[in-house]
Amino acid sequence: MNHSQQPRPARLAVGVVGAGRVGPALARALQQAGHRPVAVSGVSDASVRRAARMLPDVPLVPPGQVLELADLVLLTVPDDALPSLVEGLAETGAIRPGQLLVHTSGRYGTAVLDPARRAGALPLALHPAMTFTGTEVDVQRLAGCSFGVTAPDELRLAAEALVIEMGGEPEWIAEENRALYHAALALGANHLVTLVAQSLELLRKAGVGHPDRMLGPLLGAALDNALRSGDAALTGPVARGDAGTVAAHVSELRRHAPGTVAGYLAMARTTADRALAHGLLKPELAEDLLGVLADTDPDGGDQ
């Protein structure tokens, strides 16, 4: 079934439990598709401000009241808080039979919603593979965004239709693969932010006036090449086996930014392993390189 043939869900009253960065953006996207946000809950000052900015005129109420008012409830709380939230809502009788209960955690599938399902809820796991800012730009970024979707067979069409209405593309993830799926996204996206932030700091220390301008084209090209070619896109001193250059890097990092040494060594070792496995790093050059990467200082720390 193509997107134009998707059944459109009935217009739904939408509630949000947890006004973090994700929930208000998804509610806005659903509003643009014709659904009606009716209630939102938030605790912190930042959440309250975000709800007021992203969902003006939508009342801020306790979680139980959100469920009273909504046909579709978005549970957009941190991963570790989700199981206890679902159990609490089920125990208090807040869940209505036939109510769509959607969480946006990447880690969990629908099993975490079992207490709600036993109370009659219809469980969906819809995780947008996107980083959120808590601003209007998030709604625009949902266009073409992949969602990791887990749903019972009888709800697959409804899940797919909701994702498409938010501008996204559904990608089906089996229940048992959710944690692996989420680990893959965190490895790529979250660690990328750390690496870029460290690189910006080091360039500033090296005297570069506009490190963002320097890194932007380079990282854009590297990302594009990696998405197109995978490991074949590897370049740089590790892939070339330039042990002397890598040793100089480690020495300078120890002098100027010792907190970056462990991460540099870990990524360089992983890069060397992958370059060797794909025939990019010559075995005769790998020995000296791996020796540099395995070296430790006299105090027992990485060098």
Contacts in CASP RR format, 6 or more apart in sequence:
PFRMAT RR
TARGET T0000
AUTHOR 0000-0000-0000
METHOD contacts of the structure
MODEL  1
MNHSQQPRPARLAVGVVGAGRVGPALARALQQAGHRPVAVSGVSDASVRR
AARMLPDVPLVPPGQVLELADLVLLTVPDDALPSLVEGLAETGAIRPGQL
LVHTSGRYGTAVLDPARRAGALPLALHPAMTFTGTEVDVQRLAGCSFGVT
APDELRLAAEALVIEMGGEPEWIAEENRALYHAALALGANHLVTLVAQSL
ELLRKAGVGHPDRMLGPLLGAALDNALRSGDAALTGPVARGDAGTVAAHV
SELRRHAPGTVAGYLAMARTTADRALAHGLLKPELAEDLLGVLADTDPDG
GDQ
3 164 0 8 1.000
6 157 0 8 1.000
6 160 0 8 1.000
6 161 0 8 1.000
6 164 0 8 1.000
7 157 0 8 1.000
7 161 0 8 1.000
8 161 0 8 1.000
8 165 0 8 1.000
9 35 0 8 1.000
9 158 0 8 1.000
9 161 0 8 1.000
9 162 0 8 1.000
9 165 0 8 1.000
11 34 0 8 1.000
11 35 0 8 1.000
11 36 0 8 1.000
12 30 0 8 1.000
12 35 0 8 1.000
12 36 0 8 1.000
12 70 0 8 1.000
12 71 0 8 1.000
12 72 0 8 1.000
12 100 0 8 1.000
13 35 0 8 1.000
13 36 0 8 1.000
13 37 0 8 1.000
13 38 0 8 1.000
13 69 0 8 1.000
13 70 0 8 1.000
13 71 0 8 1.000
13 72 0 8 1.000
14 27 0 8 1.000
14 30 0 8 1.000
14 31 0 8 1.000
14 35 0 8 1.000
14 36 0 8 1.000
14 37 0 8 1.000
14 38 0 8 1.000
14 70 0 8 1.000
14 71 0 8 1.000
14 72 0 8 1.000
14 73 0 8 1.000
14 74 0 8 1.000
15 27 0 8 1.000
15 37 0 8 1.000
15 38 0 8 1.000
15 39 0 8 1.000
15 40 0 8 1.000
15 66 0 8 1.000
15 69 0 8 1.000
15 70 0 8 1.000
15 72 0 8 1.000
15 73 0 8 1.000
15 74 0 8 1.000
16 23 0 8 1.000
16 24 0 8 1.000
16 26 0 8 1.000
16 27 0 8 1.000
16 37 0 8 1.000
16 39 0 8 1.000
16 40 0 8 1.000
16 41 0 8 1.000
16 51 0 8 1.000
16 55 0 8 1.000
16 66 0 8 1.000
16 73 0 8 1.000
16 74 0 8 1.000
16 76 0 8 1.000
17 41 0 8 1.000
17 63 0 8 1.000
17 66 0 8 1.000
17 67 0 8 1.000
17 73 0 8 1.000
17 74 0 8 1.000
17 75 0 8 1.000
17 76 0 8 1.000
17 77 0 8 1.000
17 85 0 8 1.000
18 40 0 8 1.000
18 41 0 8 1.000
18 42 0 8 1.000
18 43 0 8 1.000
18 47 0 8 1.000
18 63 0 8 1.000
18 75 0 8 1.000
18 76 0 8 1.000
18 77 0 8 1.000
19 40 0 8 1.000
19 41 0 8 1.000
19 42 0 8 1.000
19 47 0 8 1.000
19 48 0 8 1.000
19 50 0 8 1.000
19 51 0 8 1.000
19 54 0 8 1.000
19 55 0 8 1.000
19 60 0 8 1.000
19 76 0 8 1.000
20 42 0 8 1.000
20 46 0 8 1.000
20 47 0 8 1.000
20 50 0 8 1.000
20 76 0 8 1.000
20 134 0 8 1.000
21 50 0 8 1.000
21 132 0 8 1.000
21 133 0 8 1.000
21 134 0 8 1.000
21 138 0 8 1.000
22 76 0 8 1.000
22 104 0 8 1.000
22 128 0 8 1.000
22 132 0 8 1.000
22 138 0 8 1.000
23 74 0 8 1.000
23 76 0 8 1.000
23 104 0 8 1.000
24 40 0 8 1.000
24 50 0 8 1.000
24 51 0 8 1.000
24 53 0 8 1.000
24 54 0 8 1.000
24 55 0 8 1.000
24 134 0 8 1.000
25 54 0 8 1.000
25 132 0 8 1.000
25 134 0 8 1.000
25 138 0 8 1.000
25 139 0 8 1.000
25 142 0 8 1.000
26 74 0 8 1.000
26 76 0 8 1.000
26 104 0 8 1.000
26 128 0 8 1.000
26 142 0 8 1.000
26 166 0 8 1.000
27 37 0 8 1.000
27 40 0 8 1.000
27 54 0 8 1.000
27 55 0 8 1.000
27 58 0 8 1.000
27 74 0 8 1.000
28 37 0 8 1.000
28 54 0 8 1.000
28 55 0 8 1.000
28 136 0 8 1.000
28 139 0 8 1.000
29 139 0 8 1.000
29 142 0 8 1.000
29 165 0 8 1.000
29 166 0 8 1.000
29 167 0 8 1.000
30 37 0 8 1.000
30 72 0 8 1.000
30 162 0 8 1.000
30 165 0 8 1.000
30 166 0 8 1.000
31 37 0 8 1.000
32 139 0 8 1.000
33 165 0 8 1.000
33 166 0 8 1.000
35 72 0 8 1.000
35 165 0 8 1.000
37 55 0 8 1.000
37 58 0 8 1.000
38 58 0 8 1.000
38 59 0 8 1.000
38 69 0 8 1.000
38 70 0 8 1.000
39 58 0 8 1.000
39 59 0 8 1.000
39 60 0 8 1.000
39 61 0 8 1.000
39 65 0 8 1.000
39 66 0 8 1.000
39 69 0 8 1.000
39 70 0 8 1.000
40 51 0 8 1.000
40 55 0 8 1.000
40 58 0 8 1.000
40 59 0 8 1.000
40 60 0 8 1.000
40 61 0 8 1.000
40 66 0 8 1.000
41 60 0 8 1.000
41 61 0 8 1.000
41 62 0 8 1.000
41 63 0 8 1.000
41 64 0 8 1.000
41 65 0 8 1.000
41 66 0 8 1.000
42 48 0 8 1.000
42 51 0 8 1.000
42 60 0 8 1.000
48 60 0 8 1.000
50 134 0 8 1.000
51 58 0 8 1.000
51 60 0 8 1.000
52 60 0 8 1.000
53 135 0 8 1.000
54 134 0 8 1.000
54 135 0 8 1.000
54 136 0 8 1.000
61 69 0 8 1.000
63 85 0 8 1.000
63 89 0 8 1.000
63 94 0 8 1.000
64 89 0 8 1.000
64 92 0 8 1.000
64 94 0 8 1.000
66 73 0 8 1.000
67 73 0 8 1.000
67 89 0 8 1.000
67 94 0 8 1.000
67 95 0 8 1.000
67 96 0 8 1.000
67 99 0 8 1.000
68 94 0 8 1.000
70 99 0 8 1.000
71 99 0 8 1.000
71 100 0 8 1.000
72 99 0 8 1.000
72 100 0 8 1.000
72 102 0 8 1.000
72 162 0 8 1.000
73 99 0 8 1.000
73 100 0 8 1.000
73 101 0 8 1.000
73 102 0 8 1.000
74 102 0 8 1.000
74 103 0 8 1.000
74 104 0 8 1.000
75 82 0 8 1.000
75 85 0 8 1.000
75 86 0 8 1.000
75 101 0 8 1.000
75 102 0 8 1.000
75 103 0 8 1.000
75 104 0 8 1.000
76 103 0 8 1.000
76 104 0 8 1.000
77 85 0 8 1.000
79 105 0 8 1.000
79 106 0 8 1.000
79 107 0 8 1.000
79 108 0 8 1.000
82 103 0 8 1.000
82 105 0 8 1.000
82 108 0 8 1.000
82 112 0 8 1.000
83 112 0 8 1.000
86 101 0 8 1.000
86 103 0 8 1.000
86 112 0 8 1.000
86 113 0 8 1.000
86 115 0 8 1.000
86 116 0 8 1.000
87 115 0 8 1.000
88 94 0 8 1.000
88 115 0 8 1.000
89 95 0 8 1.000
89 115 0 8 1.000
89 116 0 8 1.000
90 115 0 8 1.000
90 116 0 8 1.000
90 118 0 8 1.000
90 119 0 8 1.000
91 115 0 8 1.000
93 119 0 8 1.000
95 101 0 8 1.000
95 116 0 8 1.000
95 119 0 8 1.000
95 120 0 8 1.000
95 121 0 8 1.000
96 120 0 8 1.000
96 121 0 8 1.000
97 119 0 8 1.000
97 120 0 8 1.000
97 121 0 8 1.000
98 120 0 8 1.000
98 121 0 8 1.000
98 122 0 8 1.000
99 120 0 8 1.000
99 121 0 8 1.000
99 122 0 8 1.000
100 121 0 8 1.000
100 122 0 8 1.000
100 124 0 8 1.000
100 158 0 8 1.000
101 113 0 8 1.000
101 116 0 8 1.000
101 121 0 8 1.000
101 122 0 8 1.000
101 123 0 8 1.000
101 124 0 8 1.000
102 124 0 8 1.000
102 125 0 8 1.000
102 126 0 8 1.000
102 162 0 8 1.000
103 109 0 8 1.000
103 112 0 8 1.000
103 113 0 8 1.000
103 124 0 8 1.000
103 125 0 8 1.000
103 126 0 8 1.000
104 125 0 8 1.000
104 126 0 8 1.000
104 127 0 8 1.000
104 128 0 8 1.000
105 112 0 8 1.000
105 125 0 8 1.000
105 127 0 8 1.000
105 182 0 8 1.000
106 125 0 8 1.000
106 127 0 8 1.000
106 148 0 8 1.000
106 178 0 8 1.000
106 181 0 8 1.000
106 182 0 8 1.000
106 185 0 8 1.000
107 178 0 8 1.000
107 179 0 8 1.000
107 182 0 8 1.000
108 125 0 8 1.000
108 178 0 8 1.000
109 125 0 8 1.000
109 150 0 8 1.000
109 173 0 8 1.000
109 175 0 8 1.000
109 178 0 8 1.000
110 117 0 8 1.000
110 123 0 8 1.000
110 124 0 8 1.000
110 125 0 8 1.000
110 150 0 8 1.000
110 151 0 8 1.000
110 152 0 8 1.000
110 175 0 8 1.000
111 175 0 8 1.000
112 125 0 8 1.000
113 121 0 8 1.000
113 123 0 8 1.000
113 125 0 8 1.000
114 123 0 8 1.000
116 123 0 8 1.000
117 123 0 8 1.000
122 155 0 8 1.000
122 158 0 8 1.000
123 151 0 8 1.000
123 152 0 8 1.000
123 155 0 8 1.000
124 149 0 8 1.000
124 150 0 8 1.000
124 151 0 8 1.000
124 155 0 8 1.000
124 158 0 8 1.000
124 159 0 8 1.000
124 162 0 8 1.000
125 148 0 8 1.000
125 149 0 8 1.000
125 150 0 8 1.000
125 151 0 8 1.000
125 173 0 8 1.000
125 178 0 8 1.000
126 147 0 8 1.000
126 148 0 8 1.000
126 149 0 8 1.000
126 159 0 8 1.000
126 162 0 8 1.000
126 163 0 8 1.000
127 147 0 8 1.000
127 148 0 8 1.000
127 149 0 8 1.000
127 182 0 8 1.000
128 142 0 8 1.000
128 145 0 8 1.000
128 146 0 8 1.000
128 147 0 8 1.000
128 148 0 8 1.000
128 166 0 8 1.000
128 168 0 8 1.000
129 145 0 8 1.000
129 146 0 8 1.000
129 147 0 8 1.000
129 148 0 8 1.000
129 171 0 8 1.000
129 185 0 8 1.000
130 138 0 8 1.000
130 141 0 8 1.000
130 142 0 8 1.000
130 145 0 8 1.000
131 189 0 8 1.000
131 193 0 8 1.000
132 138 0 8 1.000
142 166 0 8 1.000
142 167 0 8 1.000
142 168 0 8 1.000
143 167 0 8 1.000
143 168 0 8 1.000
144 167 0 8 1.000
144 168 0 8 1.000
144 169 0 8 1.000
145 167 0 8 1.000
145 168 0 8 1.000
145 169 0 8 1.000
146 168 0 8 1.000
146 169 0 8 1.000
146 170 0 8 1.000
146 171 0 8 1.000
147 163 0 8 1.000
147 166 0 8 1.000
147 168 0 8 1.000
147 169 0 8 1.000
147 170 0 8 1.000
147 171 0 8 1.000
148 170 0 8 1.000
148 171 0 8 1.000
148 172 0 8 1.000
148 173 0 8 1.000
148 181 0 8 1.000
149 159 0 8 1.000
149 160 0 8 1.000
149 163 0 8 1.000
149 170 0 8 1.000
149 171 0 8 1.000
149 172 0 8 1.000
149 173 0 8 1.000
150 172 0 8 1.000
150 173 0 8 1.000
150 174 0 8 1.000
150 175 0 8 1.000
150 178 0 8 1.000
151 158 0 8 1.000
151 159 0 8 1.000
156 172 0 8 1.000
159 170 0 8 1.000
160 170 0 8 1.000
163 169 0 8 1.000
163 170 0 8 1.000
164 170 0 8 1.000
173 181 0 8 1.000
195 267 0 8 1.000
196 215 0 8 1.000
196 219 0 8 1.000
198 257 0 8 1.000
198 260 0 8 1.000
199 211 0 8 1.000
199 215 0 8 1.000
200 211 0 8 1.000
200 212 0 8 1.000
200 215 0 8 1.000
201 257 0 8 1.000
202 253 0 8 1.000
202 256 0 8 1.000
202 257 0 8 1.000
202 260 0 8 1.000
203 209 0 8 1.000
203 211 0 8 1.000
203 214 0 8 1.000
203 215 0 8 1.000
204 211 0 8 1.000
205 256 0 8 1.000
205 257 0 8 1.000
208 214 0 8 1.000
222 233 0 8 1.000
225 233 0 8 1.000
226 233 0 8 1.000
231 274 0 8 1.000
231 275 0 8 1.000
231 277 0 8 1.000
231 278 0 8 1.000
231 280 0 8 1.000
232 278 0 8 1.000
232 280 0 8 1.000
234 271 0 8 1.000
234 274 0 8 1.000
234 275 0 8 1.000
234 278 0 8 1.000
234 280 0 8 1.000
236 242 0 8 1.000
237 244 0 8 1.000
237 245 0 8 1.000
237 246 0 8 1.000
237 249 0 8 1.000
238 246 0 8 1.000
238 268 0 8 1.000
238 271 0 8 1.000
238 272 0 8 1.000
238 275 0 8 1.000
238 281 0 8 1.000
238 289 0 8 1.000
239 271 0 8 1.000
239 275 0 8 1.000
239 280 0 8 1.000
239 281 0 8 1.000
240 281 0 8 1.000
240 285 0 8 1.000
241 272 0 8 1.000
241 281 0 8 1.000
241 282 0 8 1.000
241 285 0 8 1.000
241 286 0 8 1.000
241 288 0 8 1.000
241 289 0 8 1.000
242 289 0 8 1.000
243 285 0 8 1.000
243 288 0 8 1.000
243 289 0 8 1.000
243 291 0 8 1.000
243 292 0 8 1.000
244 288 0 8 1.000
244 292 0 8 1.000
246 268 0 8 1.000
246 289 0 8 1.000
246 292 0 8 1.000
246 293 0 8 1.000
247 292 0 8 1.000
249 264 0 8 1.000
250 261 0 8 1.000
250 264 0 8 1.000
250 265 0 8 1.000
250 292 0 8 1.000
250 295 0 8 1.000
250 303 0 8 1.000
253 259 0 8 1.000
253 260 0 8 1.000
253 261 0 8 1.000
253 264 0 8 1.000
254 261 0 8 1.000
254 297 0 8 1.000
254 303 0 8 1.000
261 302 0 8 1.000
261 303 0 8 1.000
262 302 0 8 1.000
265 293 0 8 1.000
265 302 0 8 1.000
268 293 0 8 1.000
269 290 0 8 1.000
269 293 0 8 1.000
269 294 0 8 1.000
272 281 0 8 1.000
272 286 0 8 1.000
272 289 0 8 1.000
272 290 0 8 1.000
272 293 0 8 1.000
275 281 0 8 1.000
276 283 0 8 1.000
276 286 0 8 1.000
281 289 0 8 1.000
295 302 0 8 1.000
295 303 0 8 1.000
296 302 0 8 1.000
296 303 0 8 1.000
297 303 0 8 1.000
END
